[in-house]
Amino acid sequence: MSASANTTATTTTSGHGATIWLTGLPSAGKTTIAVELAERLRSEGHRVEVLDGDEIREFLSAGLGFSREDRHTNVQRIGFVAELLASNGVKALVPVIAPYTDSREAVRGRHQSEGTAYLEVHVATPVEVCSVRDVKGLYAKQAAGEISGLTGVDDPYEAPEEPDLRIESHTQSVQQSAAALHALLTERGLA
């Protein structure tokens, strides 16, 4: 019995799960930063999953549109999966726009009620920079009138007022952004 007690006492923070939600405009750099951080965390022995918004829409939220209600439902589904992973020792990195404060707060509330660590990170890249990056061609399609409802352009984006971390990815490298987030995880005893 003392051997198992000893094992428990020497467990590292790599066993502690958490949800790290990266919110920001399309093409802000959320997924790029999440993937960079995931590689670093995995190299340190952490269990990590990246819950990419596009993949979630394809597999978990197919059929949902982009109305406020559908976006809220999508965010809640992602939040449920993230909390489930995090409560089982996984670092769930969630690079998902989640444009509405109330949706993000509902996810935070679910984590708090379950006693699961939750960090909100605002990837605060200005729309002018995002539209130049335009990774998926969304800004060009919106400008050409091919789509409407683009978050931050002709649909609202409610930026977090007090995120756990604000990253200005347009002023630093991906590695620097991931390092800042890793430092926050370390400070909170999660890395």
C-alpha positions as CSV (number, residue, x, y, z in Angstrom):
1,M,0.0,0.0,0.0
2,S,2.8,2.4,0.8
3,A,4.1,1.9,-2.8
4,S,0.9,3.1,-4.3
5,A,0.7,6.0,-1.9
6,N,4.2,6.9,-2.9
7,T,3.3,6.7,-6.6
8,T,0.4,9.1,-5.9
9,A,2.6,11.5,-4.1
10,T,5.1,11.7,-7.0
11,T,2.5,12.1,-9.7
12,T,3.4,15.1,-11.8
13,T,1.2,17.8,-13.2
14,S,1.2,15.9,-16.6
15,G,-1.7,13.9,-15.1
16,H,-3.8,17.0,-14.5
17,G,-6.2,17.8,-17.3
18,A,-7.4,21.2,-18.3
19,T,-9.3,22.9,-21.1
20,I,-7.4,25.7,-22.8
21,W,-9.9,27.6,-25.0
22,L,-8.3,29.8,-27.7
23,T,-10.9,32.3,-28.9
24,G,-10.3,34.9,-31.6
25,L,-11.3,35.9,-35.2
26,P,-11.0,33.6,-38.2
27,S,-7.3,33.4,-39.3
28,A,-6.1,34.9,-35.9
29,G,-3.7,32.0,-35.4
30,K,-5.6,30.0,-32.8
31,T,-5.1,26.5,-34.4
32,T,-1.4,27.2,-35.3
33,I,-0.6,28.2,-31.7
34,A,-2.6,25.2,-30.3
35,V,-0.7,22.8,-32.5
36,E,2.6,24.3,-31.5
37,L,1.7,24.1,-27.8
38,A,0.4,20.5,-28.2
39,E,3.7,19.4,-29.6
40,R,5.6,20.9,-26.7
41,L,3.2,19.5,-24.1
42,R,3.4,16.0,-25.7
43,S,7.2,16.1,-25.6
44,E,6.9,16.7,-21.9
45,G,4.7,13.7,-21.4
46,H,1.3,15.3,-21.3
47,R,-1.8,13.8,-22.8
48,V,-3.1,16.4,-25.3
49,E,-6.0,16.7,-27.8
50,V,-6.6,19.6,-30.1
51,L,-10.3,20.1,-30.7
52,D,-10.3,22.0,-34.0
53,G,-13.4,23.9,-34.8
54,D,-13.6,22.8,-38.4
55,E,-13.3,19.1,-37.5
56,I,-15.9,19.4,-34.8
57,R,-18.3,21.1,-37.2
58,E,-17.8,18.2,-39.6
59,F,-18.2,15.3,-37.1
60,L,-20.1,16.5,-34.1
61,S,-22.1,19.5,-35.3
62,A,-22.9,18.6,-38.9
63,G,-26.2,20.2,-39.8
64,L,-25.7,23.3,-37.6
65,G,-25.6,26.6,-39.3
66,F,-24.1,29.9,-38.2
67,S,-27.1,31.5,-36.4
68,R,-26.5,32.7,-32.9
69,E,-28.4,29.7,-31.6
70,D,-26.5,27.2,-33.7
71,R,-23.2,28.7,-32.8
72,H,-24.1,28.5,-29.1
73,T,-25.1,24.8,-29.5
74,N,-21.8,24.1,-31.3
75,V,-19.7,25.8,-28.5
76,Q,-21.6,23.9,-25.8
77,R,-21.0,20.6,-27.6
78,I,-17.3,21.4,-27.9
79,G,-17.2,22.5,-24.2
80,F,-18.8,19.2,-23.1
81,V,-16.2,17.1,-25.0
82,A,-13.4,19.3,-23.7
83,E,-14.5,19.0,-20.1
84,L,-14.9,15.3,-20.5
85,L,-11.3,15.0,-21.8
86,A,-9.9,17.4,-19.2
87,S,-11.6,15.7,-16.3
88,N,-9.8,12.5,-17.5
89,G,-6.3,14.0,-17.4
90,V,-6.1,15.4,-20.9
91,K,-5.0,18.9,-21.9
92,A,-7.8,19.8,-24.3
93,L,-6.7,22.7,-26.5
94,V,-9.7,24.3,-28.2
95,P,-8.9,26.7,-31.0
96,V,-12.5,27.7,-31.6
97,I,-13.9,31.2,-32.4
98,A,-16.8,31.0,-29.9
99,P,-17.9,34.6,-30.7
100,Y,-20.4,35.2,-27.9
101,T,-19.5,35.9,-24.3
102,D,-22.5,34.0,-22.9
103,S,-21.5,30.8,-24.7
104,R,-18.0,31.0,-23.4
105,E,-19.2,31.7,-19.9
106,A,-21.6,28.7,-20.0
107,V,-18.6,26.5,-20.9
108,R,-16.6,28.0,-18.1
109,G,-19.5,27.4,-15.7
110,R,-19.7,23.7,-16.7
111,H,-16.0,23.3,-16.0
112,Q,-16.3,25.1,-12.6
113,S,-19.2,23.0,-11.5
114,E,-17.2,19.9,-12.3
115,G,-14.0,21.2,-10.7
116,T,-12.1,21.1,-14.0
117,A,-9.4,23.6,-14.9
118,Y,-10.4,26.0,-17.6
119,L,-8.3,28.8,-19.2
120,E,-9.6,31.3,-21.7
121,V,-7.0,32.7,-24.1
122,H,-7.8,35.6,-26.4
123,V,-5.8,35.4,-29.6
124,A,-6.2,39.2,-30.2
125,T,-5.2,39.5,-33.8
126,P,-6.8,42.6,-35.5
127,V,-9.3,41.9,-38.3
128,E,-7.0,43.8,-40.7
129,V,-4.2,41.3,-40.1
130,C,-6.6,38.3,-40.2
131,S,-8.1,39.4,-43.5
132,V,-4.6,39.5,-45.0
133,R,-3.7,36.0,-43.7
134,D,-7.2,34.8,-44.8
135,V,-6.1,31.1,-44.3
136,K,-9.4,29.7,-45.6
137,G,-10.3,32.5,-48.1
138,L,-13.3,33.6,-45.9
139,Y,-12.5,37.3,-45.9
140,A,-12.1,37.3,-49.7
141,K,-15.5,35.4,-50.1
142,Q,-17.2,37.9,-47.8
143,A,-15.7,40.9,-49.6
144,A,-16.9,39.4,-52.9
145,G,-20.4,39.0,-51.5
146,E,-20.2,35.1,-51.7
147,I,-20.8,34.7,-48.0
148,S,-22.3,36.7,-45.1
149,G,-22.1,36.3,-41.4
150,L,-18.3,36.4,-41.1
151,T,-17.4,36.7,-37.5
152,G,-15.8,40.1,-36.8
153,V,-16.8,41.6,-40.2
154,D,-20.6,41.4,-40.6
155,D,-21.3,39.2,-37.6
156,P,-20.5,40.1,-34.0
157,Y,-17.4,39.0,-32.1
158,E,-17.5,39.7,-28.4
159,A,-13.8,39.8,-27.3
160,P,-13.2,38.5,-23.8
161,E,-12.8,41.4,-21.4
162,E,-10.7,39.5,-18.8
163,P,-9.1,36.4,-20.4
164,D,-6.6,34.4,-18.5
165,L,-4.1,35.4,-21.3
166,R,-4.2,37.7,-24.3
167,I,-1.9,36.8,-27.2
168,E,-1.2,39.4,-29.9
169,S,0.0,36.9,-32.5
170,H,0.6,39.6,-35.0
171,T,3.4,41.0,-32.9
172,Q,5.3,37.8,-32.0
173,S,6.1,34.4,-33.6
174,V,4.0,31.3,-33.2
175,Q,6.7,29.9,-30.9
176,Q,6.6,33.0,-28.7
177,S,2.8,32.8,-28.5
178,A,2.9,29.1,-27.6
179,A,5.7,29.8,-25.0
180,A,3.6,32.5,-23.4
181,L,0.7,30.1,-23.1
182,H,3.0,27.3,-21.7
183,A,4.3,29.8,-19.1
184,L,0.7,30.4,-18.0
185,L,0.0,26.7,-17.7
186,T,3.2,26.3,-15.7
187,E,2.2,29.2,-13.4
188,R,-1.2,27.5,-12.8
189,G,0.5,24.2,-12.1
190,L,-0.8,22.6,-15.3
191,A,2.4,22.0,-17.1
